[in-house]
Amino acid sequence: MLSFLDLLGTIGASVLGLPGIIGVALGMATRKWALAAGLGGLIGLLAPMILGGSHSTHVAITPMEYTVSVLVGLLAGLVGCAIRHKGARI
C-alpha cells in the first residue's frame, strides 16, 4: 500500500513523465475522443513497462503505479483532444 506522499509522487511523476506529455501529444494528433483516450491509456501502460522497472535490480512495479499511469495517460489524451477541438474553433 502506498502512503499519501508516495501516491502524490507517483501521480506527479506520471503527469510530468511520458504518460502525461506523450498522452497530450497523441491526443492532439486526433479529433476522436475515444482514440485519444485509448492512445493515452496505451502509452500509460507501456511507459512503466519500458522505463519504470529496472531489470538488473529486479525493481517491481506495483499495480497502483500501473493504474495511476494508465489513468493519467487517459486523462492526458482527453486533454490533448480537447485542446485540438478548442484550437480548431479559433
N, CA, C and O atoms as CSV, one atom per row, in Angstrom:
chain,resi,resn,atom,element,x,y,z
A,1,MET,N,N,0.841,-1.189,0.000
A,1,MET,CA,C,0.000,0.000,0.000
A,1,MET,C,C,0.875,1.237,0.000
A,1,MET,O,O,1.826,1.339,0.776
A,2,LEU,N,N,0.553,2.167,-0.865
A,2,LEU,CA,C,1.304,3.407,-0.944
A,2,LEU,C,C,0.824,4.388,0.110
A,2,LEU,O,O,-0.369,4.471,0.398
A,3,SER,N,N,1.755,5.123,0.676
A,3,SER,CA,C,1.359,6.193,1.580
A,3,SER,C,C,0.854,7.365,0.731
A,3,SER,O,O,0.955,7.348,-0.496
A,4,PHE,N,N,0.318,8.367,1.398
A,4,PHE,CA,C,-0.252,9.511,0.684
A,4,PHE,C,C,0.818,10.249,-0.109
A,4,PHE,O,O,0.574,10.643,-1.250
A,5,LEU,N,N,1.995,10.444,0.470
A,5,LEU,CA,C,3.065,11.152,-0.236
A,5,LEU,C,C,3.611,10.327,-1.394
A,5,LEU,O,O,3.978,10.881,-2.431
A,6,ASP,N,N,3.668,9.020,-1.229
A,6,ASP,CA,C,4.082,8.163,-2.340
A,6,ASP,C,C,3.080,8.239,-3.486
A,6,ASP,O,O,3.465,8.264,-4.655
A,7,LEU,N,N,1.801,8.275,-3.148
A,7,LEU,CA,C,0.769,8.385,-4.172
A,7,LEU,C,C,0.874,9.718,-4.913
A,7,LEU,O,O,0.767,9.759,-6.138
A,8,LEU,N,N,1.082,10.798,-4.176
A,8,LEU,CA,C,1.240,12.104,-4.824
A,8,LEU,C,C,2.477,12.132,-5.714
A,8,LEU,O,O,2.446,12.707,-6.802
A,9,GLY,N,N,3.553,11.523,-5.264
A,9,GLY,CA,C,4.763,11.453,-6.074
A,9,GLY,C,C,4.561,10.636,-7.333
A,9,GLY,O,O,5.072,10.990,-8.395
A,10,THR,N,N,3.819,9.549,-7.221
A,10,THR,CA,C,3.535,8.709,-8.390
A,10,THR,C,C,2.673,9.458,-9.395
A,10,THR,O,O,2.916,9.381,-10.600
A,11,ILE,N,N,1.666,10.184,-8.912
A,11,ILE,CA,C,0.811,10.973,-9.800
A,11,ILE,C,C,1.615,12.081,-10.468
A,11,ILE,O,O,1.495,12.298,-11.674
A,12,GLY,N,N,2.434,12.782,-9.689
A,12,GLY,CA,C,3.253,13.857,-10.251
A,12,GLY,C,C,4.254,13.356,-11.274
A,12,GLY,O,O,4.468,13.998,-12.302
A,13,ALA,N,N,4.866,12.219,-11.003
A,13,ALA,CA,C,5.817,11.651,-11.952
A,13,ALA,C,C,5.120,11.220,-13.238
A,13,ALA,O,O,5.688,11.351,-14.322
A,14,SER,N,N,3.911,10.715,-13.132
A,14,SER,CA,C,3.175,10.316,-14.335
A,14,SER,C,C,2.736,11.523,-15.151
A,14,SER,O,O,2.774,11.492,-16.381
A,15,VAL,N,N,2.325,12.573,-14.476
A,15,VAL,CA,C,1.885,13.777,-15.186
A,15,VAL,C,C,3.058,14.429,-15.911
A,15,VAL,O,O,2.928,14.849,-17.061
A,16,LEU,N,N,4.192,14.510,-15.243
A,16,LEU,CA,C,5.359,15.152,-15.841
A,16,LEU,C,C,6.184,14.204,-16.705
A,16,LEU,O,O,7.087,14.648,-17.413
A,17,GLY,N,N,5.892,12.924,-16.658
A,17,GLY,CA,C,6.643,11.938,-17.422
A,17,GLY,C,C,5.970,11.606,-18.737
A,17,GLY,O,O,5.167,12.380,-19.258
A,18,LEU,N,N,6.312,10.439,-19.267
A,18,LEU,CA,C,5.790,10.029,-20.576
A,18,LEU,C,C,4.272,9.914,-20.656
A,18,LEU,O,O,3.700,10.348,-21.656
A,19,PRO,N,N,3.583,9.352,-19.656
A,19,PRO,CA,C,2.130,9.260,-19.819
A,19,PRO,C,C,1.454,10.626,-19.971
A,19,PRO,O,O,0.481,10.753,-20.714
A,20,GLY,N,N,1.953,11.628,-19.285
A,20,GLY,CA,C,1.344,12.950,-19.380
A,20,GLY,C,C,1.712,13.686,-20.656
A,20,GLY,O,O,0.840,14.207,-21.352
A,21,ILE,N,N,2.989,13.729,-20.958
A,21,ILE,CA,C,3.451,14.527,-22.095
A,21,ILE,C,C,3.104,13.861,-23.422
A,21,ILE,O,O,2.537,14.501,-24.309
A,22,ILE,N,N,3.438,12.589,-23.562
A,22,ILE,CA,C,3.139,11.888,-24.809
A,22,ILE,C,C,1.626,11.678,-24.949
A,22,ILE,O,O,1.104,11.665,-26.064
A,23,GLY,N,N,0.928,11.515,-23.829
A,23,GLY,CA,C,-0.524,11.384,-23.881
A,23,GLY,C,C,-1.191,12.621,-24.451
A,23,GLY,O,O,-2.112,12.517,-25.260
A,24,VAL,N,N,-0.733,13.788,-24.035
A,24,VAL,CA,C,-1.279,15.036,-24.589
A,24,VAL,C,C,-0.927,15.153,-26.067
A,24,VAL,O,O,-1.763,15.550,-26.878
A,25,ALA,N,N,0.300,14.812,-26.412
A,25,ALA,CA,C,0.717,14.906,-27.816
A,25,ALA,C,C,-0.092,13.965,-28.702
A,25,ALA,O,O,-0.521,14.357,-29.786
A,26,LEU,N,N,-0.304,12.734,-28.257
A,26,LEU,CA,C,-1.103,11.800,-29.048
A,26,LEU,C,C,-2.569,12.215,-29.090
A,26,LEU,O,O,-3.249,12.001,-30.093
A,27,GLY,N,N,-3.053,12.806,-28.009
A,27,GLY,CA,C,-4.424,13.308,-28.013
A,27,GLY,C,C,-4.615,14.460,-28.975
A,27,GLY,O,O,-5.676,14.606,-29.581
A,28,MET,N,N,-3.583,15.282,-29.116
A,28,MET,CA,C,-3.663,16.400,-30.056
A,28,MET,C,C,-3.532,15.941,-31.503
A,28,MET,O,O,-3.807,16.711,-32.423
A,29,ALA,N,N,-3.121,14.710,-31.710
A,29,ALA,CA,C,-2.960,14.193,-33.066
A,29,ALA,C,C,-4.279,13.724,-33.675
A,29,ALA,O,O,-4.335,13.459,-34.876
A,30,THR,N,N,-5.322,13.616,-32.890
A,30,THR,CA,C,-6.601,13.120,-33.396
A,30,THR,C,C,-7.747,13.977,-32.875
A,30,THR,O,O,-7.618,14.667,-31.863
A,31,ARG,N,N,-8.855,13.920,-33.576
A,31,ARG,CA,C,-10.055,14.637,-33.140
A,31,ARG,C,C,-11.098,13.686,-32.567
A,31,ARG,O,O,-12.187,14.119,-32.188
A,32,LYS,N,N,-10.780,12.403,-32.498
A,32,LYS,CA,C,-11.726,11.412,-31.967
A,32,LYS,C,C,-11.409,11.178,-30.494
A,32,LYS,O,O,-10.283,10.833,-30.135
A,33,TRP,N,N,-12.413,11.371,-29.653
A,33,TRP,CA,C,-12.226,11.296,-28.209
A,33,TRP,C,C,-11.798,9.899,-27.763
A,33,TRP,O,O,-10.878,9.760,-26.957
A,34,ALA,N,N,-12.458,8.872,-28.281
A,34,ALA,CA,C,-12.148,7.509,-27.851
A,34,ALA,C,C,-10.739,7.094,-28.277
A,34,ALA,O,O,-10.030,6.430,-27.520
A,35,LEU,N,N,-10.337,7.479,-29.476
A,35,LEU,CA,C,-8.993,7.154,-29.946
A,35,LEU,C,C,-7.943,7.891,-29.130
A,35,LEU,O,O,-6.897,7.325,-28.813
A,36,ALA,N,N,-8.209,9.141,-28.788
A,36,ALA,CA,C,-7.267,9.904,-27.974
A,36,ALA,C,C,-7.108,9.287,-26.591
A,36,ALA,O,O,-5.994,9.178,-26.080
A,37,ALA,N,N,-8.214,8.885,-25.988
A,37,ALA,CA,C,-8.142,8.244,-24.679
A,37,ALA,C,C,-7.452,6.895,-24.770
A,37,ALA,O,O,-6.677,6.538,-23.883
A,38,GLY,N,N,-7.719,6.145,-25.819
A,38,GLY,CA,C,-7.078,4.844,-25.999
A,38,GLY,C,C,-5.576,4.953,-26.189
A,38,GLY,O,O,-4.816,4.179,-25.607
A,39,LEU,N,N,-5.142,5.917,-27.005
A,39,LEU,CA,C,-3.706,6.111,-27.213
A,39,LEU,C,C,-3.019,6.588,-25.940
A,39,LEU,O,O,-1.906,6.159,-25.633
A,40,GLY,N,N,-3.676,7.469,-25.202
A,40,GLY,CA,C,-3.114,7.916,-23.926
A,40,GLY,C,C,-3.017,6.787,-22.923
A,40,GLY,O,O,-2.021,6.670,-22.209
A,41,GLY,N,N,-4.045,5.955,-22.864
A,41,GLY,CA,C,-4.015,4.805,-21.964
A,41,GLY,C,C,-2.954,3.793,-22.361
A,41,GLY,O,O,-2.321,3.182,-21.500
A,42,LEU,N,N,-2.755,3.612,-23.666
A,42,LEU,CA,C,-1.729,2.685,-24.146
A,42,LEU,C,C,-0.333,3.165,-23.764
A,42,LEU,O,O,0.491,2.372,-23.308
A,43,ILE,N,N,-0.063,4.442,-23.945
A,43,ILE,CA,C,1.249,4.957,-23.559
A,43,ILE,C,C,1.391,4.943,-22.038
A,43,ILE,O,O,2.498,4.788,-21.522
A,44,GLY,N,N,0.287,5.104,-21.323
A,44,GLY,CA,C,0.320,4.989,-19.874
A,44,GLY,C,C,0.618,3.574,-19.411
A,44,GLY,O,O,1.195,3.383,-18.341
A,45,LEU,N,N,0.238,2.594,-20.188
A,45,LEU,CA,C,0.531,1.199,-19.864
A,45,LEU,C,C,1.951,0.819,-20.260
A,45,LEU,O,O,2.615,0.071,-19.541
A,46,LEU,N,N,2.421,1.324,-21.391
A,46,LEU,CA,C,3.743,0.955,-21.885
A,46,LEU,C,C,4.890,1.663,-21.162
A,46,LEU,O,O,5.970,1.091,-21.016
A,47,ALA,N,N,4.670,2.890,-20.711
A,47,ALA,CA,C,5.757,3.653,-20.089
A,47,ALA,C,C,6.333,2.975,-18.847
A,47,ALA,O,O,7.557,2.894,-18.747
A,48,PRO,N,N,5.542,2.485,-17.898
A,48,PRO,CA,C,6.155,1.802,-16.765
A,48,PRO,C,C,6.840,0.493,-17.154
A,48,PRO,O,O,7.835,0.107,-16.540
A,49,MET,N,N,6.314,-0.186,-18.165
A,49,MET,CA,C,6.936,-1.434,-18.602
A,49,MET,C,C,8.318,-1.185,-19.197
A,49,MET,O,O,9.268,-1.914,-18.913
A,50,ILE,N,N,8.417,-0.166,-20.012
A,50,ILE,CA,C,9.670,0.096,-20.715
A,50,ILE,C,C,10.672,0.816,-19.824
A,50,ILE,O,O,11.842,0.434,-19.775
A,51,LEU,N,N,10.232,1.845,-19.125
A,51,LEU,CA,C,11.165,2.695,-18.388
A,51,LEU,C,C,11.083,2.573,-16.877
A,51,LEU,O,O,11.992,3.017,-16.175
A,52,GLY,N,N,10.018,1.983,-16.362
A,52,GLY,CA,C,9.803,2.016,-14.922
A,52,GLY,C,C,10.613,1.042,-14.109
A,52,GLY,O,O,11.239,1.436,-13.125
A,53,GLY,N,N,10.620,-0.195,-14.482
A,53,GLY,CA,C,11.296,-1.218,-13.708
A,53,GLY,C,C,12.711,-1.428,-14.178
A,53,GLY,O,O,12.976,-1.460,-15.380
A,54,SER,N,N,13.606,-1.569,-13.255
A,54,SER,CA,C,14.987,-1.866,-13.599
A,54,SER,C,C,15.153,-3.376,-13.634
A,54,SER,O,O,14.967,-4.054,-12.624
A,55,HIS,N,N,15.497,-3.890,-14.781
A,55,HIS,CA,C,15.606,-5.341,-14.928
A,55,HIS,C,C,16.863,-5.882,-14.259
A,55,HIS,O,O,16.912,-7.054,-13.886
A,56,SER,N,N,17.880,-5.035,-14.105
A,56,SER,CA,C,19.114,-5.519,-13.491
A,56,SER,C,C,18.977,-5.666,-11.976
A,56,SER,O,O,19.618,-6.530,-11.379
A,57,THR,N,N,18.155,-4.836,-11.357
A,57,THR,CA,C,17.985,-4.910,-9.906
A,57,THR,C,C,16.633,-5.508,-9.515
A,57,THR,O,O,16.332,-5.627,-8.327
A,58,HIS,N,N,15.832,-5.877,-10.485
A,58,HIS,CA,C,14.525,-6.514,-10.257
A,58,HIS,C,C,13.608,-5.643,-9.380
A,58,HIS,O,O,13.033,-6.122,-8.403
A,59,VAL,N,N,13.482,-4.380,-9.740
A,59,VAL,CA,C,12.576,-3.478,-9.033
A,59,VAL,C,C,11.166,-3.741,-9.541
A,59,VAL,O,O,10.896,-3.635,-10.737
A,60,ALA,N,N,10.291,-4.076,-8.644
A,60,ALA,CA,C,8.913,-4.401,-9.027
A,60,ALA,C,C,8.087,-3.132,-9.183
A,60,ALA,O,O,8.270,-2.160,-8.449
A,61,ILE,N,N,7.184,-3.157,-10.141
A,61,ILE,CA,C,6.244,-2.055,-10.344
A,61,ILE,C,C,4.905,-2.515,-9.791
A,61,ILE,O,O,4.381,-3.551,-10.201
A,62,THR,N,N,4.354,-1.750,-8.864
A,62,THR,CA,C,3.120,-2.142,-8.200
A,62,THR,C,C,1.914,-1.914,-9.118
A,62,THR,O,O,1.975,-1.086,-10.028
A,63,PRO,N,N,0.830,-2.638,-8.884
A,63,PRO,CA,C,-0.392,-2.408,-9.673
A,63,PRO,C,C,-0.936,-0.982,-9.508
A,63,PRO,O,O,-1.562,-0.449,-10.424
A,64,MET,N,N,-0.701,-0.371,-8.349
A,64,MET,CA,C,-1.149,1.014,-8.157
A,64,MET,C,C,-0.408,1.964,-9.105
A,64,MET,O,O,-0.998,2.911,-9.623
A,65,GLU,N,N,0.869,1.712,-9.326
A,65,GLU,CA,C,1.625,2.562,-10.243
A,65,GLU,C,C,1.128,2.400,-11.675
A,65,GLU,O,O,1.041,3.379,-12.416
A,66,TYR,N,N,0.802,1.167,-12.068
A,66,TYR,CA,C,0.217,0.949,-13.391
A,66,TYR,C,C,-1.126,1.659,-13.510
A,66,TYR,O,O,-1.409,2.290,-14.528
A,67,THR,N,N,-1.941,1.558,-12.486
A,67,THR,CA,C,-3.263,2.183,-12.506
A,67,THR,C,C,-3.158,3.697,-12.637
A,67,THR,O,O,-3.855,4.307,-13.447
A,68,VAL,N,N,-2.288,4.295,-11.839
A,68,VAL,CA,C,-2.108,5.752,-11.895
A,68,VAL,C,C,-1.591,6.161,-13.265
A,68,VAL,O,O,-2.055,7.150,-13.831
A,69,SER,N,N,-0.649,5.423,-13.797
A,69,SER,CA,C,-0.068,5.754,-15.091
A,69,SER,C,C,-1.105,5.665,-16.212
A,69,SER,O,O,-1.149,6.532,-17.084
A,70,VAL,N,N,-1.927,4.636,-16.192
A,70,VAL,CA,C,-2.955,4.489,-17.230
A,70,VAL,C,C,-4.008,5.585,-17.091
A,70,VAL,O,O,-4.432,6.157,-18.096
A,71,LEU,N,N,-4.432,5.884,-15.879
A,71,LEU,CA,C,-5.428,6.948,-15.686
A,71,LEU,C,C,-4.891,8.305,-16.116
A,71,LEU,O,O,-5.607,9.084,-16.746
A,72,VAL,N,N,-3.644,8.594,-15.784
A,72,VAL,CA,C,-3.045,9.860,-16.214
A,72,VAL,C,C,-2.934,9.894,-17.730
A,72,VAL,O,O,-3.181,10.933,-18.341
A,73,GLY,N,N,-2.565,8.769,-18.351
A,73,GLY,CA,C,-2.500,8.712,-19.809
A,73,GLY,C,C,-3.853,8.940,-20.460
A,73,GLY,O,O,-3.960,9.661,-21.452
A,74,LEU,N,N,-4.897,8.318,-19.893
A,74,LEU,CA,C,-6.253,8.525,-20.416
A,74,LEU,C,C,-6.663,9.988,-20.335
A,74,LEU,O,O,-7.153,10.561,-21.308
A,75,LEU,N,N,-6.460,10.580,-19.174
A,75,LEU,CA,C,-6.843,11.982,-18.988
A,75,LEU,C,C,-6.000,12.910,-19.855
A,75,LEU,O,O,-6.515,13.891,-20.392
A,76,ALA,N,N,-4.718,12.613,-19.996
A,76,ALA,CA,C,-3.859,13.443,-20.836
A,76,ALA,C,C,-4.283,13.362,-22.301
A,76,ALA,O,O,-4.277,14.372,-23.004
A,77,GLY,N,N,-4.649,12.173,-22.761
A,77,GLY,CA,C,-5.145,12.039,-24.122
A,77,GLY,C,C,-6.422,12.830,-24.348
A,77,GLY,O,O,-6.596,13.458,-25.392
A,78,LEU,N,N,-7.312,12.797,-23.368
A,78,LEU,CA,C,-8.551,13.572,-23.484
A,78,LEU,C,C,-8.277,15.076,-23.444
A,78,LEU,O,O,-8.932,15.840,-24.153
A,79,VAL,N,N,-7.331,15.502,-22.633
A,79,VAL,CA,C,-6.964,16.924,-22.594
A,79,VAL,C,C,-6.369,17.356,-23.932
A,79,VAL,O,O,-6.669,18.441,-24.428
A,80,GLY,N,N,-5.523,16.504,-24.514
A,80,GLY,CA,C,-4.956,16.814,-25.823
A,80,GLY,C,C,-6.020,16.924,-26.895
A,80,GLY,O,O,-5.955,17.808,-27.749
A,81,CYS,N,N,-6.991,16.041,-26.859
A,81,CYS,CA,C,-8.089,16.099,-27.819
A,81,CYS,C,C,-8.935,17.359,-27.607
A,81,CYS,O,O,-9.386,17.979,-28.570
A,82,ALA,N,N,-9.145,17.729,-26.356
A,82,ALA,CA,C,-9.891,18.964,-26.063
A,82,ALA,C,C,-9.133,20.187,-26.568
A,82,ALA,O,O,-9.740,21.131,-27.073
A,83,ILE,N,N,-7.816,20.171,-26.435
A,83,ILE,CA,C,-7.008,21.280,-26.962
A,83,ILE,C,C,-7.172,21.357,-28.478
A,83,ILE,O,O,-7.304,22.445,-29.038
A,84,ARG,N,N,-7.162,20.221,-29.128
A,84,ARG,CA,C,-7.323,20.186,-30.583
A,84,ARG,C,C,-8.699,20.711,-30.986
A,84,ARG,O,O,-8.808,21.476,-31.944
A,85,HIS,N,N,-9.750,20.312,-30.270
A,85,HIS,CA,C,-11.098,20.772,-30.582
A,85,HIS,C,C,-11.229,22.270,-30.367
A,85,HIS,O,O,-11.799,22.973,-31.201
A,86,LYS,N,N,-10.708,22.757,-29.261
A,86,LYS,CA,C,-10.819,24.183,-28.952
A,86,LYS,C,C,-9.989,25.010,-29.935
A,86,LYS,O,O,-10.414,26.084,-30.360
A,87,GLY,N,N,-8.823,24.517,-30.287
A,87,GLY,CA,C,-7.975,25.238,-31.229
A,87,GLY,C,C,-8.553,25.270,-32.624
A,87,GLY,O,O,-8.258,26.187,-33.389
A,88,ALA,N,N,-9.361,24.302,-32.971
A,88,ALA,CA,C,-9.958,24.277,-34.316
A,88,ALA,C,C,-11.058,25.322,-34.456
A,88,ALA,O,O,-11.384,25.718,-35.574
A,89,ARG,N,N,-11.631,25.772,-33.359
A,89,ARG,CA,C,-12.714,26.764,-33.419
A,89,ARG,C,C,-12.193,28.190,-33.516
A,89,ARG,O,O,-12.909,29.088,-33.957
A,90,ILE,N,N,-10.970,28.394,-33.111
A,90,ILE,CA,C,-10.459,29.777,-33.084
A,90,ILE,C,C,-9.860,30.128,-34.427
A,90,ILE,O,O,-9.376,31.244,-34.615
